[in-house]
Amino acid sequence: MLLTCENGGWVNLTLMLLTRVYGIIQLFRDTLMKTLLRSTLAISIGLALVACGSDDEPAEDEVIVVAPVAQQPTEQVTQKQSGSLTIVVVDAATGLHPVDEGGVNIPVSYTLLQDVARLVNLKGEALTEADAKFENSDNAVSLALGAIAATELVKINVIAEADGYFPNNIVAQLSVEQSEPVVTIRLTPKALPDDIQVDVETSVQPLTDLATNVVFDSTTGVITADSPMTITVDVQQDGEASTGGAAITLPSGTALLAVNEAGESVPLTSAPEVAIGYYSNEALAEGETDATPAESAIDYFPGGLAVDLQGNDGATEGDFLTGGFVAIEITDDAGNKVKTFGKNDDGSDKSIEVKMQVDVNTNNACPMVFGTSDIEQGAVTAFAEDASKATDGAYFKQGVCEASAAARKIESGDIIPIWSYEETAGSWQFESYGVAVENADNAAILDVVVQVNHLSFWNLDYFLKGTQRCASQVRFALEDKNGNPNAVSATLLLEAQGGGARFLRKGYEWGGADSAIFYRPPAYPVTIQFLVDGENVLLGTQDDAVAGQPKVLQVAELCELEGETLVLDVEAPEVHDQTIKTSLVCDETGAAAGTIFPEPIATSTYVYLYKDTYQFYYTDNSGEALAENLETGADYTAYVYDFANNRYITSTVTATSADDTINLEIPTQCEVIEQPVTGGTGGTGAGGTGG
């Protein structure tokens, strides 16, 4: 800063002293020191002006220049929208975001379908068609929801894909009551680690290794060999007999055709690799329970088990009870995936054989018997959908169980519907019916063999209509063993009695630690557990809880727990609620010395904290959200969303006390103006704007 006037000696002395003070203050950069610095600079200017006070007009070349002033970024502030959707993608084997060999997060490709027009950005602007497809490598992705009516239910179908993984999706539901849901999508590696603890088996092999004299013609996509090409996977536990598996067989002469962007069938460009993954339904024998199944193959079921089916007569909402499923991909070096297999001479579609095996302990929720002789696809379909041929009232329509007798274990001769998963749409489609028959070599499994004319996930499933649900949602409270509202994050595990269905809800998915809400409760008897560090800690209801004796709670329907209080065998650490505040601050990087910066300005954005588990927040228009049940004195990794640069900024924060505020700042570019006060040679200039 330069001031010139007649009594310059006094001014020079003043400035010398102030410069020394300024230099000391420059050593400190926290908010208090910034405030002191601004005050000191103002005082210096004031003193200097007093020292220069004179009735004389300044000379034309005498200029007073104050410090550059950064303008508050008011136009960049965002307002809280009606709701938000947060998506967490994890590796099915590790429970963490997919990473490369160096431990760096790999990008995940997201596709949004269904009610996408209801989504907006943080400025409230509708997303464009291009916004519905994006790539991101953050641990979590958040989206905002525009206005929503009191009785409305918005559904967002989210498809996630990553290199080296089978795709998966989930349909998230948003409403006034459930306006900020968090969902998890699990991606299964095409090559699983050897120590995986769930009943999933995968195999990846070059197709040329599956037979002798294999020749691939890249001009037609046709592959030939001396014999059919078969790849098999099966689940074995500790060397015991298989409890399920799958095999695919391609006849010699099969064409391997992908679909291009124009929707045309085109041959693969190189000899392909085939990946197959079998997911067991982990059926349980009568009366059997497992108190600590922290992970399961069913957790990776594409789209989840509560689904909306699109049939010829409209959408049907309900639940799958699965007999197991298989994922199949045949891919060339360029990443093109086989969709179909060409045409026969008569113009019909060529097909390949898929054999799926099902555990004999599998629950048959719609037990209709066809028998084991003369199994021909057309005859089975006609029989399955003929109400006059119902077995004890059980029959089907487009794969859906229309009327059902009491469930029992599957038997040879039973009909089981077969479904395919369309990964580009993130939805299941009914394909055909299969018949379970005895396996000649293993009495523990039944075989279901079908011919398929396209590739996808294939699934053996009984589908029960949602109209059989006891309610649209169930609520219950949670308390710890000392009778206090629970403050420990736990995982809710709901399973069909006997296996075949499972719902795993992380603590961050079902809301606050002291209560739980379960939407779309299944229409069959279930078991319930709450897991902490993989161990069941559920003691029961308030009426039957016994300290130190966790148990698997069994109910005929989940609605029995409406309004109940469940007791967990946990004792919370010292916790408190603490305010989080998010603000925009001017980025000081590269700023001229002495620049005056404005105070932070509040903005609404997404935040999450991590310590063993996630806690997600969407701050309001004052930039605030209340973080509940923070462990007093614990360090958390904080992630605040920088909406201008589409990234999360991380920092470490400490949960100190309810009296303190966790301040999370988002640096942004601010306009900087130099302001001449008097004189004839001054000028103005502006810095960059952004954000």
N, C-alpha and C positions, 0 to 999 in steps of 0.2 A: 504494500500500500504506500502510495507516495502523495504527500500533501506539501504544497509550496505556499508560503506567505511571508510577510515581512518579518515577523518575529520568529524566524525559522529556528533559532537556537533553542528556544524553549520547547518548540514542537519536536525538534530532533531528540532532545532529552526524553521527552514523554514517549516518543515512539521507540526509543532504545529500551526503556524500561518495559514497555508493553511487549516488545518483541521477545524479550527474555521470558516474560510470563507466558506468552504464546508458545514459545519453544518448549517450556515445561509441560504445558497443557497438551501439546501434540503427542507426548509420550502416552497419554491415556486416551482410549477410544470408546469407552463405554458411553451410555446415554447421558449419564450425569456430567461427564467431562465435556461431551459435545455441547450440552446446554450452557455450561460455564464458558466454553470457548465462544459461543455465539454472543453471550452477554459481554465478555471481555472485548470482542471486536466492536460491538456496538459502543461500549464505553470509550474505546480508543478513538473511534470516529468522532464521538461527541466532544471529547477533550480536545482533539485536534481542531475541531471546528471552533470551539471556544477560544483556543489559543490563537486562531487565525482571525478572530472576530475583528471587524474593521468596517468603518462606513465606506471605505474605498471599494469600488468595483474591482473584481479580479481581472488580471490581464487576460487577453484572449488566449494565450498559450498556457494559462494556469487551469489545470483540470483536477477535479476531485473524483476519484474512482473508488466506489465501494466494492466489497468482496462480491464475487459472483453468487447469485442466489438460485438454487434449484427449486423449480416449481412443483408443488404437491401434485401427484399423479391422480387427480380426482376422476378423470375420464376412464381410467383403467379399472376402477373398482367394480366388482361384480356383486349382484344381489342374489340371495338365496332363492332357488326355484322350489316348486311344490314337492319335489322328492328327488331321490338319487338311487342309483343302482351301482353297487360295487361288485366286481368280479375278481375272484382270486383263482389263478390257475396254478396247479401243483403237479409235480411228477408223482405218478401213482406209487412208485417204488420208494421215494424219499419223503414225500409230504411237503417238499419245498418247490419253489419255482424251478422249471427246467433250466439246467446250466450246461455249459460246454465242458470240455476236459480241463480247462483252466479255472473252472468254478465261476465263470461269468454268465449272468443271465442271458439266455438265448431269446430271440424275438418270437413272440406268439402272434399268429395272424387271427384276427377276430372278424367274424361276419355277423351282423345284426339283422334279424328277420322279425316278422310279425308286426307288432304295433310300433315300428321304428319312428313313424311320423310324430309320435308323442314325445320323443326325446328332443332336448334342446341343449345348447352349450351353456356355459355359466353366465353368458350375457342374455340368456332367454331366447336366443335365435334358433330356429328350427334347424336340425341337422340336414345336410344335403345327402343325396344318394351316395356320393363319394365318401361321406363320413361314416356310412354304414359298413365300410370295410377298411380296416386299418391294422397296423402292426405296432406292437409295443413290447418292451422287455421289462417293464416294471413289475414288482411283485403283485400289484393290484391295479385295476383300471376302474375308474368311476365315470358314470354318465348321469346327467341331470334329466329330470322329468318335468314337462310343462304342466299346465293346470289340469286337475283331475276332479271329476265329479264325486259326490259323496258315496254313491253306490257303484262306482265304476271299478272294473278290474282290468288293468293294463298288463299284457303279457309280452315279454321281450325274449325272443329265442336267440341265444348267444352260442355261436359255433366257434370253437378254438382249435387251431392246428399249429403244429410245430414240427420241424425237421426231426425225423427219428422217432416220431410218436404216432399212434393211431389217433385220429380226430375224435372229438367228443363235443357234447353240447349240453346246455341246460336251459329250461324255460323258466325265467324269473317272473314273478307276479308282484305287481305294485298296486296299492290301493291307498285310500286316505288313512286307513288304520296301519297299513304296512307300507309306509312311504319311503323308507330308506333301507331296503333289504340288502344283505350281503350273501352271495352265492359262491360256491366252490366248484370248479371244473377240474376233474382229474384226468390227466393224459397218461396213457399207458405206453411205456417204451416198446418199440418193436422187438428189441432184444432186452429181456429182463435180466437183472443181476441174479446170480446163482442162489443167493441167500434170501430171495424174496419169500415172505412168510404167508402169502395168500395162494389160493388154488387157481393160479393163472399160469399157463404155459405158452411160450411163444417160440417161433422158429423162423429164421430168415435164411433162405438158400437160393442160389442161382437155379433157375428152372432147368438149365442144361445139366445139372447134377442129378436130376431125378429119374433119369433113364439113360440108355445107351444110344449113341448115334443121334443125338438131338441136334436138329438143324432149324434155325430161325431165319425166315425170309422177311427182311425189313420192308420190302415193297408191298407185300400183302398182309404182313403180320401173322402169317401162318407158321405154326411150329409143328414139326414132325419128329417122330422117334420110333424106335423098334417096339415100344410097348407104351401103354398109358403112363402118364407121369403123375405120381402120387406123393403128397407130403402129409405127414401125420404128426400130431402132438397129443399127449395124454398126461393126465394129472396122476402122480403117484406120491404117496406119503410114506417116507421111511421104508421104501422098498416093497410096500404092500401092493396089492392088486389095484389097477387103475379104477378111479371113481368117476371117470369121465374123460372125454377127449373129442377130437375132431380130425377129419381127413378130407382132403379135396383131391379129385382125380380128373386130369385133363386128358381126353383122348388125343391120339396122334391126329394131326390135321386141324386142330383147333386154331381159329384166328384170334389174335389178341388185339383188340381194338379199343382205343381211347376215344374220348369225345372232345373236340376242339371248342374254341369259344363260340363258333358259329353253330354248335350243336351237331356237327357232322362226325360220323365215325371215321377214325383215321388209324392206320396201323402204328404200333410202337416203332420207335426208331432204332432199338437195339434189343438184343436178347435180354429178357427181364430177370428180375429177382422177385421171388415170391415170399411174402410175409404172412404168417398165420398165427393168430392168437386165440387160445381157448380159455374161456372164463367159466369156471364151475359155479353152479348155483349153491354149492356148499350145503346140500340137504342134510338134515339131521334125522337120526333114527327116532322112533316114537319115545317121547319123554326125555330125550337128550337135550341138554343145554350147555352152553359154553359161556362162562362168566366173564371172559376177558378177550373177546375177539376185536382188538383195536383196529384191525384192517381186514378187509374181505374183498374177494373178487367182485362181489356184487356192487361194491362201492364205485366200480369203474364202468358200470352199465351206462352206455351212451344215452344221454338225455334224462337219466333217472328213471325210476319205476312209476312215478305218477305222471301220466302223459295225456295228451289230447290226440286222438286218432282222427284222421280225415278220411271218412268212408264215402261211399256213393250217396248215402242219405244224410250227409253232414258230419259235423264233429261229434265225437263221443269222448267224454272225459272219464278217466278211470285209472286203474292200477294193473300193472303187470305182476304176475307171480311166475317167476322164471324157472325154466328147466336148464338154463345155461345158454351161452351164446358164443359165437365165433366171429372173429374179424379176419378178413382176407384182403390182401392187397397184392397186385402184380404190377410192378413198376419198372420202367426202363431207366437208362442212365440219365435221361433228361427230366425225370420226375413225372412223366406221363403215366397215368393209372389206367389199367384195363377196366373197361366198363361192360363190354359185350364180347361175344365169341363168333360173330358172323352168322351166315345163313346156310341152311341145308339146301339140297337141290330143289326141294319143293317150296322153298321160300320161307319155311319156318325157322325160328331162331335155334341156333345150336346151343347146347347146354353142357355143363360139366356136373359131375357128381359131388355132392357134399354130404358127408356122413357125420352126424353129431350123436354123441353118446350122453345118456342121461342117467343119473344116479337112481337106483330103485327106491331110495328113501324120499324122492321128490314128491311134494304134495300135488295132487291132481285136483284142482279147484273146480273142474267141470268134467266129471268122469263119464264120458260117452265112449262106448265100446264098439269098435268096428270088427275086430277079429284079426287074424294073422294070415288069412288066405286071400288070394286074388287081390293083392294090394296094387291098385292102379289109380293114378292120380285123379282122373275124372270121376271114377266111382267113389273114391273116398270123399271128394268135395261134395258130390250130390248127397251122399249119406249124411255127412256132418251137418248139412244145413236143412235137413228134412225133419221138421218137428215131430212127424209121426213115427220116426225111428229113434226118438230120444231114449236115452238110458236113464231110468228113474227121473225123468224130467230134464236131463241135461242135453243140450244141443247148442249149435253155433250159428252165427250169422256174420259173414265177413270176418271170421276169426274171433269175434266177441262172444263170450258166453252169454246166451240169451236167458237161459233158465238153468239152475244148477241144483243138483242133489248135494248131499253132504260131501265135503271133501274127504279124500282118502289118498293113500299112497298110489303112485302110478303102477300100472300093470301091463304086461304084454297084451297087445291088441287095442290099447287105449289110443284115442285120437288126440293129437297135440297140434295146435296151430303153429305155423311158421311165419315169421315176420322178417322183413329186411329193413335196414337202416339206410336212409338216403342222406349221406353226409353233407351234401351241398345244401340240403333243406333242413337238416337237423331234425328229422322226423322218422318215425317207424311206419311202415306200410305192410298191410297183410299180404302174404304171398300165396300160401297154400296150406294144406293140412298134411301132416305126417302121421304115421302109425308106429308106435313103439313095439319093437320085437326083441326077443331074447338074443343076447350075445352068446355065441356058442362057446366062447373061451372064458367068459367072466360073468358069473351070476350076479355080480354087484351092479351091473349096468345094463341098460337097454339101448338098442340102436335105432336111430331114425335116419333114413336115407331119402334124400330128395335130389331132383334134377333142377339146377338153377341156370337161368340164361343171362344173368348179370351179376356183378360182384358188389359186395357191400358187407356190412355186419349181418349175420344171420342168427336168429334168435328163436328158441323154443319157449313159448310163453302162453299162459292162460291169462286172458284179459277180463277183469271184473269191472263192470260199470260203476261210475262214481255215484250213481243214484242209490247204490247200496251203502253209501257212507252213513255213519250215524250223525254227522254234523259237518259243517264246512270248516270248522276249526275247533281246537281244544286248548284250553288254558289251564295251567296249574302253577302253584307257587313252589319255591325251593327254599329250604332253610338248612343251616349247618347242624351239627350234632349237639350244639349248645342252645339250639332254639332261636338263633339269630338269623335274619335274612342272609341267604348265602351270598358270599362275595368271591368265591373261587370259580374261575372259568373251567367249565366241564363240557365234555362232549356227550350229546344226547344220542343214544343208539336205540333204534326201534327195529325189531325183526319180526317177520312172520313166524309164528310157532311152527316148528318143523322145517324152517328154511324156505328159500326161494324168493325172499324179498327182504330188503334191509334199507333203512334210512339212517344215515350218519350225519348229524348236524353239529358242526363245531360250535363252540361257545359264541363266537362272533356272528354266527348265522342266525341263532334263535333269540337273540336279544339280551336283556340284562341278566346278570348272574342269579338274581333272586326270583326270577319267574321265567316261564317258557311258554311259547305259543306254537302249536303245530297245525299248519294249514293242510287241508285235504287229508285228514286221517284215513288210513287204509280200512277197507271193508272186510277185515278178517282178524282172527285172534292174533295178538302180538305179545312179545316180551319187551321189557324196557330196562335199560341200564343207563347209568351216567358214568363216564370214564374220566379219570384224571391220571395222566401219565400211563395210559393203557390199562389201568386197573379199575374195576367196577367199584364205585363208592356209594351206590344206592342202598340205603337201609330199609326203605319202604315208605309207606304213608305215615302220617303222624299217629295213626291208630295202631300200627303193627311194627314200627321200627324198633330194632333191637341194636343197641350200641355195640360196635365192633363186629357186627354180623351182616356184611353186605349180601345182597341177594338179587337174583334176576326176577323182576316183578312180571307176573303173567296176568293179562286181562283179556276177556272175550272180545272187547272192543275198547279203543282208546278213550271213548267218551266217558267211560267209567271214572276217569281221572279229572273230568271237568270240575274246576273249583277246589280240587284237593291240594294238599300241601305234601310234597315229597321231602324226605329227610336224607341228607348226604353225610357220609362219614368223613367230614372235613372240618378243619378249624382254620378260619381265615387268619392271615397275618394282619397286622395293623394296617388299615386302609383308610382312605379319605377320598372325597370328591374334590376335583380341582378344575378351575376354569382354564380353558385353552383360548388364546386370542391370536387370530391371524391378521397380518397387516402387510401392506405394501410399503417398502422403503426405497428411497432413491439409491441406486447403485453408485457407490463412491469410488469404484475402480477408475483410475485415470483422471479423477477430478482435479482441478487446479487447487493449489494450496490456498486455504482460507475460504473455500466455497462454503456458503451457509446452506445447510440442508433442512428441510421441513421435518416436522414430527411425522412418525408413521401414520398411515391412514388405514382404517379397518376395511377389510374385504371379506366376502364370503368365499369359502373354498373347501376342498376336501382335505382331511387330515386322518392319519392313522398312527397309532403307537404300537410298538412291538416289544414284548418281553414274554417269551415263551408262547404267547399267542397274540393275535391281532385284536385291536380295539379301534373301531372306525367311527368317524365323526364328519358332519357336514356343518360348518360354522354358519351362524345366522348373519343378518345384515350388519350387526355390530361387530362381526368377526369373532363371535364367541360361541363356544360349545362347552357343555359340562362333561368332563371325563370322570366317570364313576368308578369307584372301587380301585383306585390306584394304590399300589403298595407303598406305604410311607417310607421315604428314603431310598427307594429303588430307582435305578437308571433305566430309561426307556429309549429306544431309537424312535425318533419322531420323523414322520414323512409329511410334508406339506406340499400341496399341488400347486405348481407354478403354471397357471393356465395360459399365460402368454407364450411359454416355450414348451408346453406339453410335456412336462417332466415333474418328478417329485424331487424336492430338496430335502436332504436328510441332515439330522443333527442329533446329538445326545442330550436328553433333558432329564432332570431329576424331579421326581414327585416329592416335593418338600412338605407342603401343608395346604389345607383348604384356604388359608389366608393369602397364599401366593398365586400368581398367574403364570402359566406357561406361555411365553411369548414366542411365536413363530413368525419370522419375517421373510418376505419374498422380495428379493432385490429386483428393481425394475429401472429402466432408463427414464430419466426425468429431463425436462427441458431446463436448460441453464441460461440465465440472462445476466449480462453485465450492464449495470445501470449507471450512466454518467449523471452526476449531480449538477455540475456547472462547467463552464468553459466552452471553448470553441473548437477543440480538436478531438473530442470524445466520439464514441460510436457505440453501437449495440451489436451483439452477436448472439446466436443461439446454438446451443448444443444439440445432440441428437434426441430424437424422441423415439419411443418404442414401447415394449411391454405388451 
